[in-house]
Amino acid sequence: MINFPELNKVEDVAVYPRVSSDDQQERETIQSQIEFAIKYCDLHGLNIVDWYKDDGVTGTIPLADRPEGQRLLEDAKAGKFKTVLIYNMKRLGRKARITLDAIYQLEEYGVTIKSMTEPFDTSTPMGRFVITLLAGQAEFDRDTLVETLWHGANRHARLGKWLGGIVPYGYRVDAEGFLEVNEDPLPGNEDLSEAGVVRLVYHLIADQKMTTIQVADYLNALNIPPSYVVNKRKVKDRGKRKVNTAGIWYPGRVGSIIKNSTYKGIHDYGKRSKKDREIIRREVPAIVSETVWDVAQETLRENQLEGVRNATRKYLLRGIIKCGCCGRTYVGTSYSTGSKSSDGSRPMKAFYVCTGKSAYKGPSHEKCRSKNIPGEWIEEMVWAECVNFILNPGDAIKELQEGMNVKRSLRNEYFHEIDLVVKSLEDKENERQSILSLYRQKMITAADVEKQLQEIMEESMNLEKRIKQLNALLNADELVTVQFRNAEKLLLDFRSKIDKDPSYETKRQIVKTLVNKITVYTIQPPDGSPQKRKAEVKVQYSFESPKGTDDTLVRADFLEASRRSRAVPAAPIG
């Protein structure tokens, strides 16, 4: 007896259409593949069991990592079909390894792959050979396309165009594709723009020496929205940013703004790429000056270093001493010195240390080799110079007066910020009344009221704290602007204060007024021995010394700060 196959039996198949976002923009949509598959199956008498549509999914990731690709493998393992139809081999993958792995995975479950537009079928040896060739061709086509796109992108990048990605806060892209500073008022706050917020952040860090935590709390209290909230940016279902971020400033975001060189007018295209590619540096419109940007970096590093030291000693010359080797700021710290006491501990001694020893990355990529300066020695020397000037100012009053005029100009900025904070406080009160009104109308619960009022109270407290800080700054400058209209009166006041036992705050105020900068130059010995290095300290004042110069130069020979270090007295050298 001869057994004939069932002529009316219909083969069950699955259809896998896929396009990436680039495919959709350039050539085709997933709908065109679906329509083609329907006509193909009608023509060949095939029954479509299910559709597995990966829309907007790249072909460079494994089949199992795609949403519908994973479901396809699960159903293949369950035996729901024996054949998978694809429009062409590129739908399966854009890399040869990805394509072949998908074929082998499906073959393990007894499922073959058939292209509706290409002459291959993985159920035959020739078909498997052909698909290997086609997979290699697909990867070659993709790599060639990527290389072409990269060359085109690099060409546009050199012209200064913005080539996609998140636009930095404070900027927008104009009609021609170039970055421009965004000065449009923020919603609900006509006094500030995104660019204005960036300038405020740099002002608080560089000039006010605030930490990123303090700045973030301050911006949140002012109800200044981050860019996601301002722009109501639509976010795809996939990717790193799956949902809109809340309207909250975090310290890390503040730190990112400070570290971003775009704000000083320099943008490095390709820096964030994970692949080895050319970094293109181009100029963009700056929001802050390079000087302000550099000062903010220094403040950020100082805050980080000071935070880990947890020092209890107050350093009189904090933020004033600069390194002559790398240009960074010296910060105060303490080291254990001398012999152990009966309890096994060593006495602590204060030093000023260059931050470049921990963070410097110059052309040589080496840490700074500057000399540490004993804290007590340099503080006593500078304080003695200041006292001597206060008691015997000579003809230096005119120069001091000019320096005071510069400090006076900052007062307008303080007043403007106070107006901004006061307005925000008024808005907080309106928010509070609105919440209470909603509660009276029984539109929100008591728990919601308590939570929201607590948030408003905390934000209001931060704003009030900032007003106190600004008023304190204004009161400190009052010496310059109101009480002391000229330098003679200022010196008379200083003279009365040093006659008593001046506090740290008084000394700090006097030093900041009279000292412009202190620079430490490290002198390397001929033999290069680190133990024989010497320090040359140059103190630049706001006045001329009795010798007719505005600085004092001191060469000192210190032992390096260590567990047994001690200072060797220094001698002035004219």
Secondary structure as a PSIPRED ss2 file (coil, helix, strand):
# PSIPRED VFORMAT (PSIPRED V4.0)

   1 M C   1.000  0.000  0.000
   2 I C   1.000  0.000  0.000
   3 N C   1.000  0.000  0.000
   4 F C   1.000  0.000  0.000
   5 P C   1.000  0.000  0.000
   6 E C   1.000  0.000  0.000
   7 L C   1.000  0.000  0.000
   8 N C   1.000  0.000  0.000
   9 K C   1.000  0.000  0.000
  10 V C   1.000  0.000  0.000
  11 E E   0.000  0.000  1.000
  12 D E   0.000  0.000  1.000
  13 V E   0.000  0.000  1.000
  14 A E   0.000  0.000  1.000
  15 V E   0.000  0.000  1.000
  16 Y C   1.000  0.000  0.000
  17 P C   1.000  0.000  0.000
  18 R E   0.000  0.000  1.000
  19 V E   0.000  0.000  1.000
  20 S C   1.000  0.000  0.000
  21 S H   0.000  1.000  0.000
  22 D H   0.000  1.000  0.000
  23 D H   0.000  1.000  0.000
  24 Q H   0.000  1.000  0.000
  25 Q H   0.000  1.000  0.000
  26 E H   0.000  1.000  0.000
  27 R C   1.000  0.000  0.000
  28 E C   1.000  0.000  0.000
  29 T C   1.000  0.000  0.000
  30 I H   0.000  1.000  0.000
  31 Q H   0.000  1.000  0.000
  32 S H   0.000  1.000  0.000
  33 Q H   0.000  1.000  0.000
  34 I H   0.000  1.000  0.000
  35 E H   0.000  1.000  0.000
  36 F H   0.000  1.000  0.000
  37 A H   0.000  1.000  0.000
  38 I H   0.000  1.000  0.000
  39 K H   0.000  1.000  0.000
  40 Y H   0.000  1.000  0.000
  41 C H   0.000  1.000  0.000
  42 D H   0.000  1.000  0.000
  43 L H   0.000  1.000  0.000
  44 H H   0.000  1.000  0.000
  45 G C   1.000  0.000  0.000
  46 L E   0.000  0.000  1.000
  47 N E   0.000  0.000  1.000
  48 I E   0.000  0.000  1.000
  49 V E   0.000  0.000  1.000
  50 D E   0.000  0.000  1.000
  51 W E   0.000  0.000  1.000
  52 Y C   1.000  0.000  0.000
  53 K C   1.000  0.000  0.000
  54 D E   0.000  0.000  1.000
  55 D E   0.000  0.000  1.000
  56 G C   1.000  0.000  0.000
  57 V C   1.000  0.000  0.000
  58 T C   1.000  0.000  0.000
  59 G C   1.000  0.000  0.000
  60 T C   1.000  0.000  0.000
  61 I C   1.000  0.000  0.000
  62 P C   1.000  0.000  0.000
  63 L H   0.000  1.000  0.000
  64 A H   0.000  1.000  0.000
  65 D H   0.000  1.000  0.000
  66 R C   1.000  0.000  0.000
  67 P H   0.000  1.000  0.000
  68 E H   0.000  1.000  0.000
  69 G H   0.000  1.000  0.000
  70 Q H   0.000  1.000  0.000
  71 R H   0.000  1.000  0.000
  72 L H   0.000  1.000  0.000
  73 L H   0.000  1.000  0.000
  74 E H   0.000  1.000  0.000
  75 D H   0.000  1.000  0.000
  76 A H   0.000  1.000  0.000
  77 K H   0.000  1.000  0.000
  78 A C   1.000  0.000  0.000
  79 G C   1.000  0.000  0.000
  80 K C   1.000  0.000  0.000
  81 F C   1.000  0.000  0.000
  82 K C   1.000  0.000  0.000
  83 T E   0.000  0.000  1.000
  84 V E   0.000  0.000  1.000
  85 L E   0.000  0.000  1.000
  86 I E   0.000  0.000  1.000
  87 Y C   1.000  0.000  0.000
  88 N C   1.000  0.000  0.000
  89 M H   0.000  1.000  0.000
  90 K H   0.000  1.000  0.000
  91 R H   0.000  1.000  0.000
  92 L H   0.000  1.000  0.000
  93 G C   1.000  0.000  0.000
  94 R C   1.000  0.000  0.000
  95 K C   1.000  0.000  0.000
  96 A H   0.000  1.000  0.000
  97 R H   0.000  1.000  0.000
  98 I H   0.000  1.000  0.000
  99 T H   0.000  1.000  0.000
 100 L H   0.000  1.000  0.000
 101 D H   0.000  1.000  0.000
 102 A H   0.000  1.000  0.000
 103 I H   0.000  1.000  0.000
 104 Y H   0.000  1.000  0.000
 105 Q H   0.000  1.000  0.000
 106 L H   0.000  1.000  0.000
 107 E H   0.000  1.000  0.000
 108 E H   0.000  1.000  0.000
 109 Y C   1.000  0.000  0.000
 110 G C   1.000  0.000  0.000
 111 V C   1.000  0.000  0.000
 112 T E   0.000  0.000  1.000
 113 I E   0.000  0.000  1.000
 114 K E   0.000  0.000  1.000
 115 S E   0.000  0.000  1.000
 116 M C   1.000  0.000  0.000
 117 T C   1.000  0.000  0.000
 118 E C   1.000  0.000  0.000
 119 P C   1.000  0.000  0.000
 120 F C   1.000  0.000  0.000
 121 D E   0.000  0.000  1.000
 122 T C   1.000  0.000  0.000
 123 S C   1.000  0.000  0.000
 124 T C   1.000  0.000  0.000
 125 P H   0.000  1.000  0.000
 126 M H   0.000  1.000  0.000
 127 G H   0.000  1.000  0.000
 128 R H   0.000  1.000  0.000
 129 F H   0.000  1.000  0.000
 130 V H   0.000  1.000  0.000
 131 I H   0.000  1.000  0.000
 132 T H   0.000  1.000  0.000
 133 L H   0.000  1.000  0.000
 134 L H   0.000  1.000  0.000
 135 A H   0.000  1.000  0.000
 136 G H   0.000  1.000  0.000
 137 Q H   0.000  1.000  0.000
 138 A H   0.000  1.000  0.000
 139 E H   0.000  1.000  0.000
 140 F H   0.000  1.000  0.000
 141 D H   0.000  1.000  0.000
 142 R H   0.000  1.000  0.000
 143 D H   0.000  1.000  0.000
 144 T H   0.000  1.000  0.000
 145 L H   0.000  1.000  0.000
 146 V H   0.000  1.000  0.000
 147 E H   0.000  1.000  0.000
 148 T H   0.000  1.000  0.000
 149 L H   0.000  1.000  0.000
 150 W H   0.000  1.000  0.000
 151 H H   0.000  1.000  0.000
 152 G H   0.000  1.000  0.000
 153 A H   0.000  1.000  0.000
 154 N H   0.000  1.000  0.000
 155 R H   0.000  1.000  0.000
 156 H H   0.000  1.000  0.000
 157 A H   0.000  1.000  0.000
 158 R H   0.000  1.000  0.000
 159 L C   1.000  0.000  0.000
 160 G C   1.000  0.000  0.000
 161 K E   0.000  0.000  1.000
 162 W C   1.000  0.000  0.000
 163 L C   1.000  0.000  0.000
 164 G C   1.000  0.000  0.000
 165 G C   1.000  0.000  0.000
 166 I C   1.000  0.000  0.000
 167 V C   1.000  0.000  0.000
 168 P C   1.000  0.000  0.000
 169 Y C   1.000  0.000  0.000
 170 G C   1.000  0.000  0.000
 171 Y E   0.000  0.000  1.000
 172 R E   0.000  0.000  1.000
 173 V E   0.000  0.000  1.000
 174 D C   1.000  0.000  0.000
 175 A C   1.000  0.000  0.000
 176 E C   1.000  0.000  0.000
 177 G C   1.000  0.000  0.000
 178 F E   0.000  0.000  1.000
 179 L E   0.000  0.000  1.000
 180 E E   0.000  0.000  1.000
 181 V E   0.000  0.000  1.000
 182 N C   1.000  0.000  0.000
 183 E C   1.000  0.000  0.000
 184 D C   1.000  0.000  0.000
 185 P E   0.000  0.000  1.000
 186 L E   0.000  0.000  1.000
 187 P C   1.000  0.000  0.000
 188 G C   1.000  0.000  0.000
 189 N E   0.000  0.000  1.000
 190 E E   0.000  0.000  1.000
 191 D E   0.000  0.000  1.000
 192 L E   0.000  0.000  1.000
 193 S E   0.000  0.000  1.000
 194 E H   0.000  1.000  0.000
 195 A H   0.000  1.000  0.000
 196 G H   0.000  1.000  0.000
 197 V H   0.000  1.000  0.000
 198 V H   0.000  1.000  0.000
 199 R H   0.000  1.000  0.000
 200 L H   0.000  1.000  0.000
 201 V H   0.000  1.000  0.000
 202 Y H   0.000  1.000  0.000
 203 H H   0.000  1.000  0.000
 204 L H   0.000  1.000  0.000
 205 I H   0.000  1.000  0.000
 206 A H   0.000  1.000  0.000
 207 D H   0.000  1.000  0.000
 208 Q C   1.000  0.000  0.000
 209 K C   1.000  0.000  0.000
 210 M C   1.000  0.000  0.000
 211 T C   1.000  0.000  0.000
 212 T H   0.000  1.000  0.000
 213 I H   0.000  1.000  0.000
 214 Q H   0.000  1.000  0.000
 215 V H   0.000  1.000  0.000
 216 A H   0.000  1.000  0.000
 217 D H   0.000  1.000  0.000
 218 Y H   0.000  1.000  0.000
 219 L H   0.000  1.000  0.000
 220 N H   0.000  1.000  0.000
 221 A H   0.000  1.000  0.000
 222 L C   1.000  0.000  0.000
 223 N C   1.000  0.000  0.000
 224 I C   1.000  0.000  0.000
 225 P C   1.000  0.000  0.000
 226 P C   1.000  0.000  0.000
 227 S H   0.000  1.000  0.000
 228 Y H   0.000  1.000  0.000
 229 V H   0.000  1.000  0.000
 230 V H   0.000  1.000  0.000
 231 N H   0.000  1.000  0.000
 232 K C   1.000  0.000  0.000
 233 R C   1.000  0.000  0.000
 234 K C   1.000  0.000  0.000
 235 V C   1.000  0.000  0.000
 236 K C   1.000  0.000  0.000
 237 D C   1.000  0.000  0.000
 238 R C   1.000  0.000  0.000
 239 G C   1.000  0.000  0.000
 240 K C   1.000  0.000  0.000
 241 R C   1.000  0.000  0.000
 242 K C   1.000  0.000  0.000
 243 V C   1.000  0.000  0.000
 244 N C   1.000  0.000  0.000
 245 T C   1.000  0.000  0.000
 246 A C   1.000  0.000  0.000
 247 G C   1.000  0.000  0.000
 248 I C   1.000  0.000  0.000
 249 W C   1.000  0.000  0.000
 250 Y C   1.000  0.000  0.000
 251 P H   0.000  1.000  0.000
 252 G H   0.000  1.000  0.000
 253 R H   0.000  1.000  0.000
 254 V H   0.000  1.000  0.000
 255 G H   0.000  1.000  0.000
 256 S H   0.000  1.000  0.000
 257 I H   0.000  1.000  0.000
 258 I H   0.000  1.000  0.000
 259 K H   0.000  1.000  0.000
 260 N C   1.000  0.000  0.000
 261 S H   0.000  1.000  0.000
 262 T H   0.000  1.000  0.000
 263 Y H   0.000  1.000  0.000
 264 K H   0.000  1.000  0.000
 265 G C   1.000  0.000  0.000
 266 I E   0.000  0.000  1.000
 267 H E   0.000  0.000  1.000
 268 D E   0.000  0.000  1.000
 269 Y E   0.000  0.000  1.000
 270 G C   1.000  0.000  0.000
 271 K C   1.000  0.000  0.000
 272 R C   1.000  0.000  0.000
 273 S C   1.000  0.000  0.000
 274 K C   1.000  0.000  0.000
 275 K C   1.000  0.000  0.000
 276 D C   1.000  0.000  0.000
 277 R C   1.000  0.000  0.000
 278 E C   1.000  0.000  0.000
 279 I C   1.000  0.000  0.000
 280 I E   0.000  0.000  1.000
 281 R E   0.000  0.000  1.000
 282 R E   0.000  0.000  1.000
 283 E E   0.000  0.000  1.000
 284 V C   1.000  0.000  0.000
 285 P C   1.000  0.000  0.000
 286 A C   1.000  0.000  0.000
 287 I C   1.000  0.000  0.000
 288 V C   1.000  0.000  0.000
 289 S C   1.000  0.000  0.000
 290 E H   0.000  1.000  0.000
 291 T H   0.000  1.000  0.000
 292 V H   0.000  1.000  0.000
 293 W H   0.000  1.000  0.000
 294 D H   0.000  1.000  0.000
 295 V H   0.000  1.000  0.000
 296 A H   0.000  1.000  0.000
 297 Q H   0.000  1.000  0.000
 298 E H   0.000  1.000  0.000
 299 T H   0.000  1.000  0.000
 300 L H   0.000  1.000  0.000
 301 R H   0.000  1.000  0.000
 302 E H   0.000  1.000  0.000
 303 N H   0.000  1.000  0.000
 304 Q H   0.000  1.000  0.000
 305 L H   0.000  1.000  0.000
 306 E H   0.000  1.000  0.000
 307 G H   0.000  1.000  0.000
 308 V H   0.000  1.000  0.000
 309 R H   0.000  1.000  0.000
 310 N C   1.000  0.000  0.000
 311 A C   1.000  0.000  0.000
 312 T C   1.000  0.000  0.000
 313 R C   1.000  0.000  0.000
 314 K C   1.000  0.000  0.000
 315 Y C   1.000  0.000  0.000
 316 L C   1.000  0.000  0.000
 317 L C   1.000  0.000  0.000
 318 R C   1.000  0.000  0.000
 319 G C   1.000  0.000  0.000
 320 I C   1.000  0.000  0.000
 321 I E   0.000  0.000  1.000
 322 K E   0.000  0.000  1.000
 323 C E   0.000  0.000  1.000
 324 G C   1.000  0.000  0.000
 325 C C   1.000  0.000  0.000
 326 C C   1.000  0.000  0.000
 327 G C   1.000  0.000  0.000
 328 R C   1.000  0.000  0.000
 329 T E   0.000  0.000  1.000
 330 Y E   0.000  0.000  1.000
 331 V E   0.000  0.000  1.000
 332 G E   0.000  0.000  1.000
 333 T E   0.000  0.000  1.000
 334 S E   0.000  0.000  1.000
 335 Y E   0.000  0.000  1.000
 336 S E   0.000  0.000  1.000
 337 T C   1.000  0.000  0.000
 338 G C   1.000  0.000  0.000
 339 S C   1.000  0.000  0.000
 340 K C   1.000  0.000  0.000
 341 S C   1.000  0.000  0.000
 342 S C   1.000  0.000  0.000
 343 D C   1.000  0.000  0.000
 344 G C   1.000  0.000  0.000
 345 S C   1.000  0.000  0.000
 346 R C   1.000  0.000  0.000
 347 P C   1.000  0.000  0.000
 348 M E   0.000  0.000  1.000
 349 K E   0.000  0.000  1.000
 350 A E   0.000  0.000  1.000
 351 F E   0.000  0.000  1.000
 352 Y E   0.000  0.000  1.000
 353 V E   0.000  0.000  1.000
 354 C E   0.000  0.000  1.000
 355 T C   1.000  0.000  0.000
 356 G H   0.000  1.000  0.000
 357 K H   0.000  1.000  0.000
 358 S H   0.000  1.000  0.000
 359 A H   0.000  1.000  0.000
 360 Y C   1.000  0.000  0.000
 361 K C   1.000  0.000  0.000
 362 G C   1.000  0.000  0.000
 363 P C   1.000  0.000  0.000
 364 S C   1.000  0.000  0.000
 365 H C   1.000  0.000  0.000
 366 E C   1.000  0.000  0.000
 367 K C   1.000  0.000  0.000
 368 C C   1.000  0.000  0.000
 369 R C   1.000  0.000  0.000
 370 S C   1.000  0.000  0.000
 371 K C   1.000  0.000  0.000
 372 N C   1.000  0.000  0.000
 373 I E   0.000  0.000  1.000
 374 P E   0.000  0.000  1.000
 375 G H   0.000  1.000  0.000
 376 E H   0.000  1.000  0.000
 377 W H   0.000  1.000  0.000
 378 I H   0.000  1.000  0.000
 379 E H   0.000  1.000  0.000
 380 E H   0.000  1.000  0.000
 381 M H   0.000  1.000  0.000
 382 V H   0.000  1.000  0.000
 383 W H   0.000  1.000  0.000
 384 A H   0.000  1.000  0.000
 385 E H   0.000  1.000  0.000
 386 C H   0.000  1.000  0.000
 387 V H   0.000  1.000  0.000
 388 N H   0.000  1.000  0.000
 389 F H   0.000  1.000  0.000
 390 I H   0.000  1.000  0.000
 391 L H   0.000  1.000  0.000
 392 N C   1.000  0.000  0.000
 393 P C   1.000  0.000  0.000
 394 G C   1.000  0.000  0.000
 395 D C   1.000  0.000  0.000
 396 A C   1.000  0.000  0.000
 397 I H   0.000  1.000  0.000
 398 K H   0.000  1.000  0.000
 399 E H   0.000  1.000  0.000
 400 L H   0.000  1.000  0.000
 401 Q H   0.000  1.000  0.000
 402 E H   0.000  1.000  0.000
 403 G H   0.000  1.000  0.000
 404 M H   0.000  1.000  0.000
 405 N H   0.000  1.000  0.000
 406 V H   0.000  1.000  0.000
 407 K H   0.000  1.000  0.000
 408 R H   0.000  1.000  0.000
 409 S C   1.000  0.000  0.000
 410 L C   1.000  0.000  0.000
 411 R H   0.000  1.000  0.000
 412 N H   0.000  1.000  0.000
 413 E H   0.000  1.000  0.000
 414 Y H   0.000  1.000  0.000
 415 F H   0.000  1.000  0.000
 416 H H   0.000  1.000  0.000
 417 E H   0.000  1.000  0.000
 418 I H   0.000  1.000  0.000
 419 D H   0.000  1.000  0.000
 420 L H   0.000  1.000  0.000
 421 V H   0.000  1.000  0.000
 422 V H   0.000  1.000  0.000
 423 K H   0.000  1.000  0.000
 424 S H   0.000  1.000  0.000
 425 L H   0.000  1.000  0.000
 426 E H   0.000  1.000  0.000
 427 D H   0.000  1.000  0.000
 428 K H   0.000  1.000  0.000
 429 E H   0.000  1.000  0.000
 430 N H   0.000  1.000  0.000
 431 E H   0.000  1.000  0.000
 432 R H   0.000  1.000  0.000
 433 Q H   0.000  1.000  0.000
 434 S H   0.000  1.000  0.000
 435 I H   0.000  1.000  0.000
 436 L H   0.000  1.000  0.000
 437 S H   0.000  1.000  0.000
 438 L H   0.000  1.000  0.000
 439 Y H   0.000  1.000  0.000
 440 R H   0.000  1.000  0.000
 441 Q C   1.000  0.000  0.000
 442 K C   1.000  0.000  0.000
 443 M C   1.000  0.000  0.000
 444 I C   1.000  0.000  0.000
 445 T C   1.000  0.000  0.000
 446 A H   0.000  1.000  0.000
 447 A H   0.000  1.000  0.000
 448 D H   0.000  1.000  0.000
 449 V H   0.000  1.000  0.000
 450 E H   0.000  1.000  0.000
 451 K H   0.000  1.000  0.000
 452 Q H   0.000  1.000  0.000
 453 L H   0.000  1.000  0.000
 454 Q H   0.000  1.000  0.000
 455 E H   0.000  1.000  0.000
 456 I H   0.000  1.000  0.000
 457 M H   0.000  1.000  0.000
 458 E H   0.000  1.000  0.000
 459 E H   0.000  1.000  0.000
 460 S H   0.000  1.000  0.000
 461 M H   0.000  1.000  0.000
 462 N H   0.000  1.000  0.000
 463 L H   0.000  1.000  0.000
 464 E H   0.000  1.000  0.000
 465 K H   0.000  1.000  0.000
 466 R H   0.000  1.000  0.000
 467 I H   0.000  1.000  0.000
 468 K H   0.000  1.000  0.000
 469 Q H   0.000  1.000  0.000
 470 L H   0.000  1.000  0.000
 471 N H   0.000  1.000  0.000
 472 A H   0.000  1.000  0.000
 473 L H   0.000  1.000  0.000
 474 L H   0.000  1.000  0.000
 475 N H   0.000  1.000  0.000
 476 A H   0.000  1.000  0.000
 477 D H   0.000  1.000  0.000
 478 E H   0.000  1.000  0.000
 479 L H   0.000  1.000  0.000
 480 V H   0.000  1.000  0.000
 481 T H   0.000  1.000  0.000
 482 V H   0.000  1.000  0.000
 483 Q H   0.000  1.000  0.000
 484 F C   1.000  0.000  0.000
 485 R C   1.000  0.000  0.000
 486 N C   1.000  0.000  0.000
 487 A H   0.000  1.000  0.000
 488 E H   0.000  1.000  0.000
 489 K H   0.000  1.000  0.000
 490 L H   0.000  1.000  0.000
 491 L H   0.000  1.000  0.000
 492 L H   0.000  1.000  0.000
 493 D H   0.000  1.000  0.000
 494 F H   0.000  1.000  0.000
 495 R H   0.000  1.000  0.000
 496 S H   0.000  1.000  0.000
 497 K H   0.000  1.000  0.000
 498 I H   0.000  1.000  0.000
 499 D H   0.000  1.000  0.000
 500 K C   1.000  0.000  0.000
 501 D C   1.000  0.000  0.000
 502 P C   1.000  0.000  0.000
 503 S C   1.000  0.000  0.000
 504 Y H   0.000  1.000  0.000
 505 E H   0.000  1.000  0.000
 506 T H   0.000  1.000  0.000
 507 K H   0.000  1.000  0.000
 508 R H   0.000  1.000  0.000
 509 Q H   0.000  1.000  0.000
 510 I H   0.000  1.000  0.000
 511 V H   0.000  1.000  0.000
 512 K H   0.000  1.000  0.000
 513 T H   0.000  1.000  0.000
 514 L H   0.000  1.000  0.000
 515 V E   0.000  0.000  1.000
 516 N E   0.000  0.000  1.000
 517 K E   0.000  0.000  1.000
 518 I E   0.000  0.000  1.000
 519 T E   0.000  0.000  1.000
 520 V E   0.000  0.000  1.000
 521 Y E   0.000  0.000  1.000
 522 T E   0.000  0.000  1.000
 523 I E   0.000  0.000  1.000
 524 Q C   1.000  0.000  0.000
 525 P C   1.000  0.000  0.000
 526 P C   1.000  0.000  0.000
 527 D C   1.000  0.000  0.000
 528 G C   1.000  0.000  0.000
 529 S C   1.000  0.000  0.000
 530 P H   0.000  1.000  0.000
 531 Q H   0.000  1.000  0.000
 532 K H   0.000  1.000  0.000
 533 R C   1.000  0.000  0.000
 534 K E   0.000  0.000  1.000
 535 A E   0.000  0.000  1.000
 536 E E   0.000  0.000  1.000
 537 V E   0.000  0.000  1.000
 538 K E   0.000  0.000  1.000
 539 V E   0.000  0.000  1.000
 540 Q E   0.000  0.000  1.000
 541 Y E   0.000  0.000  1.000
 542 S C   1.000  0.000  0.000
 543 F C   1.000  0.000  0.000
 544 E C   1.000  0.000  0.000
 545 S C   1.000  0.000  0.000
 546 P C   1.000  0.000  0.000
 547 K C   1.000  0.000  0.000
 548 G C   1.000  0.000  0.000
 549 T C   1.000  0.000  0.000
 550 D C   1.000  0.000  0.000
 551 D E   0.000  0.000  1.000
 552 T E   0.000  0.000  1.000
 553 L E   0.000  0.000  1.000
 554 V E   0.000  0.000  1.000
 555 R E   0.000  0.000  1.000
 556 A E   0.000  0.000  1.000
 557 D C   1.000  0.000  0.000
 558 F C   1.000  0.000  0.000
 559 L C   1.000  0.000  0.000
 560 E C   1.000  0.000  0.000
 561 A C   1.000  0.000  0.000
 562 S C   1.000  0.000  0.000
 563 R C   1.000  0.000  0.000
 564 R C   1.000  0.000  0.000
 565 S C   1.000  0.000  0.000
 566 R C   1.000  0.000  0.000
 567 A C   1.000  0.000  0.000
 568 V C   1.000  0.000  0.000
 569 P C   1.000  0.000  0.000
 570 A C   1.000  0.000  0.000
 571 A E   0.000  0.000  1.000
 572 P E   0.000  0.000  1.000
 573 I C   1.000  0.000  0.000
 574 G C   1.000  0.000  0.000
